[in-house]
Structures are given as structure tokens and as C-alpha cells.
Amino acid sequence: MTDTTAFDTRESNEAAAEADENLHRRYEQRIADLEYGIDAALDAMSDLDDGTDLAQAIANARQMLTAYRNPQ
């Protein structure tokens, strides 16, 4: 193997490893965002009382979770 080929292979491997690491970080952030959204929805649902429109509360929680699931 020539020095150029070994260098190119090493560079390619490093680029692939960096891409994998970046993907892993994005997935970790997405999971953290979803956990935060779930907590926020549960907090909103815990504030329900007898006079609360349950269907509207569920719709609001779903809307909140959708916002965290599909960030802009």
C-alpha cells in the first residue's frame, strides 16, 4: 500500500468515525428533546381539575408532543 493510499484510507476512516459521532450526538439530543416534551405534556395533564375539558387537554398534550417530535 502506498503512503497516499494509506493516508486516504485513514482520512476516510476518520471522516466516517466523525460522521457516526455526529449522528450519535443528534440522536441523543433528539431523545432529550422528546423526554422534555413528555415531561411537559405530563405536567400539563397533572393540572387538570374537575372542570377541565378532557378532550381539549389531550389535544393540547398531543400538540405539545408533536412540537417536540417534529422541531422546526
Contacts in CASP RR format, 6 or more apart in sequence:
PFRMAT RR
TARGET T0000
AUTHOR 0000-0000-0000
METHOD contacts of the structure
MODEL  1
MTDTTAFDTRESNEAAAEADENLHRRYEQRIADLEYGIDAALDAMSDLDD
GTDLAQAIANARQMLTAYRNPQ
1 9 0 8 1.000
33 68 0 8 1.000
33 71 0 8 1.000
34 68 0 8 1.000
34 69 0 8 1.000
36 68 0 8 1.000
37 64 0 8 1.000
37 65 0 8 1.000
37 68 0 8 1.000
38 65 0 8 1.000
38 68 0 8 1.000
40 64 0 8 1.000
40 68 0 8 1.000
41 61 0 8 1.000
41 64 0 8 1.000
41 65 0 8 1.000
44 57 0 8 1.000
44 60 0 8 1.000
44 61 0 8 1.000
44 64 0 8 1.000
45 57 0 8 1.000
45 58 0 8 1.000
45 61 0 8 1.000
48 54 0 8 1.000
48 57 0 8 1.000
END
